[in-house]
């Protein structure tokens, strides 16, 4: 079955998210395989926002983060807890926005063209860490509080409706 996401690049950032989220919620289904849902989620985000150069999930296995579905260049397969932006967000269990990755101590350069990043932890209903959603941009200062608000909303939907 072909799925279509309607994207209007002329909308403001907030309006783009408000347009995207209902479509994303109708596209993803708990009855579908998790990897398929998360792969479609990354595709929808990359398709909607031109500023995104890389978007993907890292899953937590109880020890470290390992690469899940993504869109973009080849990525790091394993990230240790507390290391880089992903490991820090996972360890702290809080969203981290990095306007300039060269200023983030210990940043992991999977893609040397990456300039800014936002990472949102995925906390399951039982309180356990599932992983993180990672978004990179080849431009400085690409992510802000609007992105944080709506990406956290998307992650909450994922952890309450899609990820069991």
N, CA and C of each residue as an Amber inpcrd file, in Angstrom:
protein
   492
   0.8410000  -1.1760000   0.0000000   0.0000000   0.0000000   0.0000000
   0.8860000   1.2390000   0.0000000   0.6040000   2.1650000  -0.8810000
   1.3660000   3.4130000  -0.9440000   0.8110000   4.4010000   0.0790000
   1.7000000   5.0500000   0.7700000   1.3200000   6.0610000   1.7570000
   1.8180000   7.4150000   1.2730000   1.0640000   8.4560000   1.5710000
   1.4450000   9.7910000   1.1550000   1.4170000  10.7260000   2.3560000
   2.4450000  11.5360000   2.4650000   2.5010000  12.5780000   3.4840000
   2.4690000  13.9090000   2.7380000   1.5400000  14.7600000   3.1030000
   1.4320000  16.0660000   2.4660000   2.2920000  17.0630000   3.2300000
   3.2490000  17.6450000   2.5260000   4.1970000  18.5860000   3.1260000
   4.0420000  19.9320000   2.4500000   3.9160000  20.9850000   3.2620000
   3.8490000  22.3460000   2.7340000   5.0420000  23.1200000   3.2840000
   6.0560000  23.2890000   2.4530000   7.3020000  23.9470000   2.8690000
   7.1090000  25.4490000   3.1210000   5.9660000  26.0000000   2.7200000
   5.7050000  27.4200000   2.9240000   5.1720000  27.7290000   4.3210000
   4.8200000  26.7090000   5.0720000   4.3130000  26.9110000   6.4230000
   5.4520000  27.2650000   7.3730000   5.1140000  27.9120000   8.4820000
   6.1110000  28.1560000   9.5320000   6.5220000  26.8110000  10.1270000
   7.6090000  26.7850000  10.8770000   8.0910000  25.5610000  11.4910000
   7.0050000  24.9260000  12.3600000   6.3760000  25.7270000  13.1990000
   5.3250000  25.1940000  14.0770000   4.1530000  24.6540000  13.2600000
   3.7570000  25.3600000  12.2230000   2.6610000  24.8980000  11.3700000
   3.0340000  23.6040000  10.6420000   4.3010000  23.4600000  10.2580000
   4.7410000  22.2140000   9.6170000   4.5850000  21.0380000  10.5740000
   4.9840000  21.2260000  11.8300000   4.8060000  20.1580000  12.8140000
   3.3210000  19.8570000  13.0300000   2.4960000  20.9030000  13.1480000
   1.0610000  20.7030000  13.3660000   0.4190000  19.9940000  12.1720000
   0.9490000  20.1950000  10.9920000   0.4810000  19.5180000   9.7940000
   0.9730000  18.0640000   9.7720000   2.1960000  17.8560000  10.2200000
   2.8470000  16.5480000  10.1640000   2.3210000  15.5570000  11.1930000
   2.1560000  15.9710000  12.4190000   1.8770000  15.0320000  13.5150000
   0.6060000  14.2070000  13.2990000  -0.5200000  14.7850000  12.9130000
  -1.7040000  13.9350000  12.6700000  -1.4700000  12.9220000  11.5380000
  -0.7330000  13.3340000  10.5140000  -0.4340000  12.4150000   9.4240000
   0.4530000  11.2680000   9.9080000   1.4370000  11.5920000  10.7160000
   2.3440000  10.5860000  11.2640000   1.5700000   9.6000000  12.1390000
   0.6800000  10.1260000  12.9710000  -0.1120000   9.2720000  13.8560000
  -1.0270000   8.3390000  13.0750000  -1.5120000   8.7840000  11.9200000
  -2.3700000   7.9020000  11.1330000  -1.5470000   6.9070000  10.3080000
  -0.3100000   7.2530000   9.9920000   0.5690000   6.3680000   9.2250000
   1.0870000   5.1970000  10.0630000   1.4710000   5.4860000  11.3010000
   2.0740000   4.4630000  12.1660000   0.9890000   3.6950000  12.9050000
   1.2110000   2.3950000  13.0610000   0.2040000   1.5560000  13.6970000
   0.8730000   0.5400000  14.6240000   0.3170000   0.3650000  15.8340000
   0.8720000  -0.6280000  16.7490000   0.8140000  -2.0470000  16.1750000
  -0.0580000  -2.2770000  15.1970000  -0.1600000  -3.6140000  14.6050000
   0.9340000  -3.8750000  13.5700000   1.6520000  -2.8390000  13.1520000
   2.7650000  -3.0060000  12.2170000   4.0430000  -3.3270000  12.9920000
   5.0080000  -3.8890000  12.3000000   6.2990000  -4.1830000  12.9180000
   6.9630000  -2.8910000  13.3940000   7.6190000  -2.9530000  14.5380000
   8.2540000  -1.7770000  15.1240000   9.2720000  -1.1510000  14.1770000
  10.1290000  -1.9500000  13.5840000  11.1580000  -1.4150000  12.6910000
  10.5140000  -0.6920000  11.5100000   9.4180000  -1.2300000  10.9820000
   8.7170000  -0.5760000   9.8700000   8.1660000   0.7770000  10.3010000
   7.5450000   0.8170000  11.4770000   7.0190000   2.0840000  11.9970000
   8.1200000   3.1200000  12.1740000   9.2350000   2.7160000  12.7730000
  10.3090000   3.6650000  13.0420000  11.0190000   4.0770000  11.7560000
  11.1180000   3.1780000  10.7950000  11.6880000   3.5330000   9.4930000
  10.8140000   4.5760000   8.8090000   9.4980000   4.3890000   8.8450000
   8.5980000   5.3800000   8.2540000   8.6540000   6.7020000   9.0020000
   8.8040000   6.6490000  10.3110000   8.9130000   7.8800000  11.0980000
  10.1340000   8.6900000  10.6590000  11.2770000   8.0290000  10.4780000
  12.4800000   8.7490000  10.0430000  12.2910000   9.3150000   8.6410000
  11.6490000   8.5510000   7.7640000  11.4200000   9.0240000   6.3960000
  10.5150000  10.2520000   6.3780000   9.4750000  10.2220000   7.1990000
   8.5430000  11.3550000   7.2680000   9.2620000  12.6130000   7.7590000
  10.0770000  12.4880000   8.8000000  10.8030000  13.6520000   9.3180000
  11.7810000  14.1950000   8.2830000  12.5180000  13.3200000   7.6310000
  13.5010000  13.7570000   6.6200000  12.7940000  14.4010000   5.4280000
  11.6600000  13.8430000   5.0270000  10.8900000  14.3700000   3.9020000
  10.2940000  15.7410000   4.2210000   9.9240000  15.9560000   5.4680000
   9.2230000  17.1830000   5.8520000  10.1670000  18.3610000   6.0540000
  11.3190000  18.1090000   6.6750000  12.2000000  19.2030000   7.0720000
  13.5130000  19.1650000   6.3010000  13.7020000  20.1380000   5.4210000
  14.9050000  20.1980000   4.5880000  16.1740000  20.3890000   5.4110000
  16.0430000  20.9540000   6.6070000  17.2210000  21.2050000   7.4390000
  17.8310000  19.9210000   7.9960000  17.1020000  18.8200000   7.9540000
  17.5940000  17.5580000   8.5080000  18.5110000  16.8750000   7.4950000
  19.7510000  16.6380000   7.9050000  20.6890000  15.8920000   7.0570000
  20.7250000  14.4110000   7.4460000  20.3950000  14.1150000   8.6970000
  20.3850000  12.7390000   9.1950000  19.3470000  12.6420000  10.2950000
  18.5690000  11.5680000  10.2940000  17.6080000  11.3220000  11.3630000
  17.5200000   9.8260000  11.5870000  17.5540000   9.4310000  12.8500000
  17.4660000   8.0110000  13.1220000  17.3040000   7.6980000  14.5910000
  17.1080000   6.4220000  14.8250000  16.9270000   5.9100000  16.1760000
  18.1510000   5.1220000  16.6050000  18.4790000   5.2490000  17.8740000
  19.4340000   4.3640000  18.5260000  18.6670000   3.6680000  19.6430000
  18.8000000   2.3480000  19.7030000  18.1220000   1.5410000  20.7120000
  19.0710000   1.2570000  21.8710000  18.5100000   1.1950000  23.0650000
  19.2810000   0.8940000  24.2730000  19.1350000  -0.5870000  24.6050000
  20.2500000  -1.2720000  24.7680000  20.2190000  -2.7100000  25.0640000
  20.5620000  -3.0190000  26.5210000  20.5220000  -1.9950000  27.3710000
  20.8590000  -2.1870000  28.7770000  22.2970000  -1.8310000  29.0930000
  23.0910000  -1.6100000  28.0390000  24.5090000  -1.3050000  28.2270000
  24.9490000  -0.1170000  27.3710000  24.5100000  -0.1020000  26.1100000
  24.9100000   0.9340000  25.1560000  23.8010000   1.1540000  24.1440000
  23.9910000   2.1460000  23.2960000  23.0250000   2.4400000  22.2350000
  23.5130000   1.8200000  20.9370000  22.6030000   1.1940000  20.1990000
  22.9730000   0.6390000  18.9060000  22.0290000   1.1670000  17.8260000
  22.5590000   1.2920000  16.6370000  21.8800000   1.9180000  15.5100000
  20.6130000   1.1800000  15.1140000  19.5400000   1.9570000  14.9300000
  18.2650000   1.4410000  14.4400000  17.9400000   2.0810000  13.0990000
  16.6610000   2.1070000  12.7290000  16.2530000   2.6980000  11.4460000
  16.6780000   4.1640000  11.3490000  17.1660000   4.5480000  10.1600000
  17.6080000   5.9310000   9.9550000  17.5100000   6.3160000   8.4940000
  17.6410000   7.6140000   8.2410000  17.7260000   8.2010000   6.9100000
  18.9440000   9.1090000   6.8960000  19.8280000   8.9140000   5.9420000
  21.0190000   9.7540000   5.8370000  22.2510000   8.9220000   5.5660000
  23.4030000   9.5350000   5.7890000  24.6800000   8.8600000   5.5620000
  24.8910000   7.7230000   6.5570000  25.8260000   6.8420000   6.2200000
  26.2290000   5.7610000   7.1180000  26.5340000   6.3600000   8.4960000
  26.1710000   5.6290000   9.5540000  26.2700000   6.1780000  10.9070000
  27.0520000   5.2550000  11.8340000  27.3850000   5.7820000  12.9980000
  28.0340000   4.9970000  14.0470000  27.0800000   3.8780000  14.4690000
  27.6060000   2.6740000  14.6240000  26.7720000   1.5250000  14.9810000
  26.5180000   1.4270000  16.4800000  27.5100000   1.8020000  17.2770000
  27.4110000   1.6850000  18.7370000  27.8350000   3.0100000  19.3710000
  27.0460000   3.4650000  20.3550000  27.3960000   4.6590000  21.1290000
  27.3060000   4.2900000  22.6040000  28.3710000   4.5280000  23.3260000
  28.3970000   4.2180000  24.7580000  27.5590000   5.2460000  25.5270000
  26.9350000   4.7990000  26.5980000  26.1420000   5.6840000  27.4450000
  27.0260000   6.8180000  27.9560000  26.4930000   8.0340000  27.9120000
  27.2140000   9.2030000  28.3790000  28.1600000   9.7910000  27.3510000
  28.3590000   9.1250000  26.2210000  29.2890000   9.5990000  25.1890000
  28.5350000  10.2860000  24.0570000  29.0750000  11.4120000  23.5830000
  28.4380000  12.1560000  22.5070000  27.0920000  12.7020000  22.9430000
  26.3910000  13.3030000  22.0100000  25.0900000  13.8990000  22.3220000
  24.0640000  12.8000000  22.6050000  24.0760000  11.7390000  21.8080000
  23.1170000  10.6450000  22.0090000  23.3030000   9.9820000  23.3710000
  24.5310000   9.6460000  23.6920000  24.8110000   8.9960000  24.9660000
  24.4940000   9.8860000  26.1560000  24.7370000  11.1990000  25.9990000
  24.4370000  12.1530000  27.0810000  22.9250000  12.2880000  27.2790000
  22.1850000  12.4090000  26.1820000  20.7220000  12.5310000  26.2740000
  20.1130000  11.2660000  26.8720000  20.6380000  10.1120000  26.4700000
  20.1410000   8.8410000  27.0060000  20.4300000   8.7320000  28.5020000
  21.6490000   9.0740000  28.8900000  22.0430000   8.9760000  30.2940000
  21.2530000   9.9520000  31.1730000  21.0870000  11.1810000  30.6850000
  20.3620000  12.2060000  31.4580000  18.8450000  12.0550000  31.3390000
  18.4150000  11.3140000  30.2900000  16.9860000  11.1590000  29.9970000
  16.3230000  12.5060000  29.7730000  17.0300000  13.3470000  29.0240000
  16.4570000  14.6480000  28.6710000  16.9200000  15.0500000  27.2780000
  16.0900000  15.8580000  26.6270000  16.4030000  16.3440000  25.2880000
  17.5950000  17.2840000  25.3480000  18.4850000  17.1300000  24.3850000
  19.6380000  18.0220000  24.2830000  19.6390000  18.6510000  22.8930000
  19.6910000  19.9740000  22.8700000  19.8280000  20.7320000  21.6230000
  21.2510000  21.2620000  21.5740000  21.9360000  20.9890000  20.4660000
  23.3180000  21.4570000  20.3060000  23.3700000  22.3560000  19.0640000
  23.4560000  23.6830000  19.2700000  23.4860000  24.6160000  18.1360000
  24.7360000  24.4830000  17.2670000  25.8590000  24.1040000  17.9020000
  27.1330000  23.9540000  17.1940000  27.8540000  22.7510000  17.7900000
  27.8670000  21.6390000  17.0440000  28.4350000  20.4060000  17.5990000
  29.9240000  20.5180000  17.9150000  30.6080000  21.4500000  17.2740000
  32.0430000  21.6190000  17.5680000  32.2570000  22.1590000  18.9830000
  31.2050000  22.6860000  19.5860000  31.2880000  23.2260000  20.9430000
  30.8110000  22.2340000  22.0030000  30.3770000  21.0460000  21.5730000
  29.8910000  20.0410000  22.5260000  31.0370000  19.1080000  22.8980000
  31.4610000  19.1260000  24.1580000  32.5830000  18.2710000  24.5720000
  32.2860000  16.7920000  24.3020000  33.1800000  16.1340000  23.5900000
  33.0260000  14.7120000  23.3160000  32.0830000  14.3720000  22.1840000
  31.7100000  15.3770000  21.3930000  30.8180000  15.0910000  20.2660000
  31.4220000  14.0070000  19.3840000  30.5810000  13.0690000  18.9600000
  31.0190000  11.9780000  18.0880000  30.6930000  12.3720000  16.6490000
  31.7070000  12.4720000  15.8270000  31.5210000  12.8890000  14.4370000
  31.2960000  11.6850000  13.5290000  30.0790000  11.1460000  13.5390000
  29.7420000  10.0830000  12.5830000  29.7390000  10.6810000  11.1760000
  29.2320000  11.9070000  11.0620000  29.2010000  12.6280000   9.7880000
  29.9710000  13.9320000   9.9880000  31.1080000  14.0850000   9.3240000
  31.9110000  15.2980000   9.5070000  31.2060000  16.5740000   9.0310000
  30.1390000  16.4400000   8.2310000  29.3940000  17.6070000   7.7510000
  28.3430000  18.0970000   8.7410000  28.0740000  17.3240000   9.7810000
  27.0680000  17.7010000  10.7710000  27.5300000  18.9390000  11.5390000
  26.6090000  19.8960000  11.6830000  26.9330000  21.1530000  12.3770000
  26.0870000  21.3770000  13.6340000  24.8470000  20.8660000  13.6290000
  23.9870000  21.0080000  14.8060000  23.1640000  19.7350000  14.9720000
  22.6020000  19.5790000  16.1820000  21.9640000  18.2960000  16.5060000
  20.9220000  18.4860000  17.6000000  19.9260000  17.6260000  17.5840000
  18.9720000  17.5130000  18.6890000  18.7400000  16.0280000  18.9310000
  18.7340000  15.6360000  20.2050000  18.5200000  14.2370000  20.5720000
  17.4390000  14.1820000  21.6460000  16.4420000  13.3220000  21.4020000
  15.3100000  13.1700000  22.3130000  15.3010000  11.7470000  22.8430000
  15.3290000  11.5540000  24.1730000  15.2610000  10.1940000  24.7130000
  13.8540000   9.6150000  24.5630000  13.7960000   8.3190000  24.3950000
  12.5320000   7.5900000  24.3090000  12.3760000   6.7880000  25.5910000
  11.4730000   7.2340000  26.4570000  11.2330000   6.5810000  27.7380000
   9.9000000   5.8380000  27.6440000   9.9390000   4.5340000  27.8490000
   8.7310000   3.7170000  27.7420000   7.7800000   3.9840000  28.9090000
   6.5540000   3.4840000  28.7560000   5.5270000   3.6540000  29.7870000
   5.9790000   3.1280000  31.1460000   6.8050000   2.0850000  31.1400000
   7.2680000   1.5050000  32.4060000   8.4340000   2.2830000  33.0210000
   8.8440000   3.3890000  32.3510000   9.9230000   4.2270000  32.8660000
  11.3020000   3.8380000  32.3820000  11.4130000   2.7460000  31.6590000
  12.7040000   2.2950000  31.1490000  13.0730000   3.0090000  29.8590000
  14.3580000   3.1770000  29.6620000  14.8780000   3.8110000  28.4470000
  14.7780000   2.8390000  27.2800000  14.1520000   3.2730000  26.1930000
  14.0940000   2.4710000  24.9740000  15.2440000   2.8300000  24.0380000
  15.5630000   4.1230000  23.9880000  16.6210000   4.6010000  23.1030000
  16.5100000   6.0950000  22.9210000  16.9720000   6.5800000  21.7620000
  16.9030000   8.0080000  21.4610000  16.5320000   8.2100000  19.9950000
  15.9550000   9.3700000  19.7330000  15.7460000   9.8640000  18.3730000
  16.7790000  10.9630000  18.1710000  17.5800000  10.8320000  17.1180000
  18.6930000  11.7380000  16.8400000  18.4600000  12.4230000  15.5010000
  18.5740000  13.7540000  15.4860000  18.4690000  14.5210000  14.2490000
  19.6760000  15.4280000  14.1120000  20.2830000  15.4220000  12.9390000
  21.4430000  16.2560000  12.6330000  21.1100000  17.1990000  11.4860000
  21.8800000  18.2800000  11.4180000  21.7680000  19.2260000  10.3110000
  23.1610000  19.6530000   9.8720000  23.3000000  19.9350000   8.6020000
  24.5680000  20.4410000   8.0770000  24.6930000  21.9500000   8.2490000
  23.7310000  22.5490000   8.9410000  23.7370000  23.9860000   9.2190000
  23.8080000  24.2080000  10.7230000  24.4460000  25.2940000  11.1300000
  24.4890000  25.6710000  12.5450000  23.1060000  26.1230000  13.0060000
  22.8350000  25.9630000  14.2950000  21.6170000  26.4890000  14.9280000
  20.3270000  26.0440000  14.2440000  20.2700000  24.8040000  13.7970000
  19.0890000  24.3420000  13.0600000  17.9040000  23.9900000  13.9440000
  18.1470000  23.6490000  15.1970000  17.0680000  23.1480000  16.0500000
  16.8310000  24.0940000  17.2200000  15.5580000  24.2230000  17.6000000
  15.1840000  25.1750000  18.6420000  14.0960000  24.5900000  19.5400000
  13.5140000  25.4280000  20.3670000  12.4960000  24.9850000  21.3240000
  11.2320000  24.4830000  20.6240000  10.9280000  25.0200000  19.4510000
   9.7730000  24.5230000  18.6950000  10.0190000  23.0780000  18.2700000
  11.2090000  22.8040000  17.7450000  11.5550000  21.4240000  17.3890000
  11.4660000  20.5330000  18.6230000  12.0400000  20.9910000  19.7260000
  12.0400000  20.2150000  20.9710000  10.6190000  19.8560000  21.3780000
   9.7450000  20.8310000  21.3980000   8.3590000  20.6210000  21.8200000
   7.6730000  19.5460000  20.9740000   7.7570000  19.6800000  19.6710000
   7.0170000  18.7670000  18.7980000   7.7200000  17.4170000  18.6210000
   9.0300000  17.3900000  18.6440000   9.7300000  16.1060000  18.5860000
   9.4870000  15.3110000  19.8670000   9.4210000  15.9910000  21.0010000
   9.0840000  15.3050000  22.2470000   7.6520000  14.7660000  22.1810000
   6.7520000  15.5070000  21.5540000   5.3780000  15.0240000  21.3760000
   5.3610000  13.7630000  20.5130000   6.1380000  13.7750000  19.4440000
   6.2330000  12.6010000  18.5740000   6.8030000  11.4180000  19.3500000
   7.8510000  11.6550000  20.1260000   8.4680000  10.5740000  20.9020000
   7.5120000  10.0310000  21.9600000   6.7280000  10.9060000  22.5710000
   5.7310000  10.4570000  23.5550000   4.6900000   9.5700000  22.8730000
   4.2380000   9.9600000  21.6790000   3.3160000   9.1330000  20.9200000
   3.9500000   7.7690000  20.6310000   5.1940000   7.7740000  20.1960000
   5.8740000   6.5130000  19.8890000   5.9430000   5.5960000  21.1070000
   6.3200000   6.1690000  22.2680000   6.5140000   5.3320000  23.4590000
   5.2030000   4.9290000  24.1250000   4.1230000   5.6130000  23.8470000
   2.8460000   5.2280000  24.4640000   1.9630000   4.4120000  23.5180000
   2.1390000   4.5940000  22.2120000   1.2490000   3.9260000  21.2470000
   1.9280000   2.8870000  20.3600000   3.2090000   3.0680000  20.0570000
   3.8750000   2.2240000  19.0640000   4.8920000   1.2650000  19.6840000
   5.6950000   1.7550000  20.5990000   6.7310000   0.9330000  21.2270000
   6.1380000   0.2600000  22.4600000   6.1470000  -1.0530000  22.4690000
   5.5420000  -1.7370000  23.6280000   6.6070000  -2.1610000  24.6190000
